[in-house]
Amino acid sequence: MAQVHLKNVVKKYGSLEVVHAINLDIEDGEFVVLVGPSGCGKSTTLRMIAGLEDISGGDIEIGDRVVNDLAPRDRNISMVFQNYALYPHMTVQENLGFSLKIAKFSQSEIDAAVQNAAEILSLTDLMDRKPGALSGGQRQRVAMGRAIVRHPDVFLFDEPLSNLDAKLRTQMRVEIKKLHQKVKSTIVYVTHDQIEAMTLADRIVIMRDGHIEQIGTPLDVFEHPVNTFVASFIGSPPMNFLEAQIDGGKIILQDGTALTMPAGYAANEGQKVTFGVRADNIMPQNHAMPAGNNMALVEMEVSLTEPLGTETLLFAELAGSEVQAKMLNPRPVQNGERLTFEISLDKCHIFDAQTGNALKAQ
């Protein structure tokens, strides 16, 4: 296993720079997820680590080696692709052992490595099948097994679950997490799905337009987003944002509603801000988590409901903006019904309206 270090890594296509001098340190055995919208540079970054894309500047280190000029086969990495990339004419067993056969390992070494990978991924009953006779989830497990047999320093995953249906994605997330626990390997994983990122990662790297916006544990980036982009991208449903201004030390929404400043934030008198609140922190009275010390009450008219079983998502309007709220232990709610909602202010967020950056406590 190995550490991975990206030092001022740049990628250009002609005069167009798509990755802008990013720095990232990944520890030995760490599971790091690169996440962001399409076109943010996450897959390009992964492909540069793999050697499938040349870098335009900076250095990439795997272990104690600078690998800028090394071919992919010389970097001791294994990559799992979105489309599985299996050989259709080979059985599962042949697919698993093919890279070792090409590397001229002995047959006994190949058999032992293939058997080990098959047991880890529960493939032993599928060894004589060809890819065309496998489900999507089984194919993805074979693709992961083919990566395991090589005992690489680093595993690279490029949106491996995006072709699977929702149920299979959930199952495969569990499989990948179990794989990491078993092989204790360094994993760099790319996805646009923030739920995958939150459930799999030791640390998340959130990217936008070729820049790294924030690096942190899933809980850290969820609870302490550095800007409105991170706040809106991480968390489901997305954070609600309301335009406001600071007046008399209070947050004044556009309809005049006055709210107490959340703990850990401070702003200047008269400053225009964006007030952020997640659906989990705005709930109807008597259908909410136990109240905290810094609560606000607002009345809103419900325009739409989405029953989700143990909770219901409510859509309403506050100060001219649509907000989403959650109702725990739900009851039927009619469109147009007015409810009193509790806002847990100490779990809300304040951002500068112009820059979008979180306002730190002074």
Stockholm file with secondary structure:
# STOCKHOLM 1.0

chainA/1-362         MAQVHLKNVVKKYGSLEVVHAINLDIEDGEFVVLVGPSGCGKSTTLRMIAGLEDISGGDIEIGDRVVNDLAPRDRNISMVFQNYALYPHMTVQENLGFSLKIAKFSQSEIDAAVQNAAEILSLTDLMDRKPGALSGGQRQRVAMGRAIVRHPDVFLFDEPLSNLDAKLRTQMRVEIKKLHQKVKSTIVYVTHDQIEAMTLADRIVIMRDGHIEQIGTPLDVFEHPVNTFVASFIGSPPMNFLEAQIDGGKIILQDGTALTMPAGYAANEGQKVTFGVRADNIMPQNHAMPAGNNMALVEMEVSLTEPLGTETLLFAELAGSEVQAKMLNPRPVQNGERLTFEISLDKCHIFDAQTGNALKAQ
#=GR chainA/1-362 SS CCCEEEEEEEEEETTEEEEEEEEEEECTTCEEEEECSTTSSHHHHHHHHHTSSCCSEEEEEETTEECTTCCGGGTTEEEECTTCCCCTTSCHHHHHHHHHHHTTCCHHHHHHHHHHHHHHTTCGGGTTCCGGGSCHHHHHHHHHHHHHTTCCSEEEEESTTTTSCHHHHHHHHHHHHHHHHHHCCEEEEEESCHHHHHHHCSEEEEEETTEEEEEECHHHHHHSCSBHHHHHHSSSSCCEEEEEEEETTEEEETTSCEEECCTTCCCCTTCEEEEEECGGGEEETTSSSCCCSSEEEEEEEEEEEEECSSEEEEEEEETTEEEEEEEESCCCCCTTCEEEEEEEGGGCEEEETTTCBBCCCC
#=GC SS_cons         CCCEEEEEEEEEETTEEEEEEEEEEECTTCEEEEECSTTSSHHHHHHHHHTSSCCSEEEEEETTEECTTCCGGGTTEEEECTTCCCCTTSCHHHHHHHHHHHTTCCHHHHHHHHHHHHHHTTCGGGTTCCGGGSCHHHHHHHHHHHHHTTCCSEEEEESTTTTSCHHHHHHHHHHHHHHHHHHCCEEEEEESCHHHHHHHCSEEEEEETTEEEEEECHHHHHHSCSBHHHHHHSSSSCCEEEEEEEETTEEEETTSCEEECCTTCCCCTTCEEEEEECGGGEEETTSSSCCCSSEEEEEEEEEEEEECSSEEEEEEEETTEEEEEEEESCCCCCTTCEEEEEEEGGGCEEEETTTCBBCCCC
//
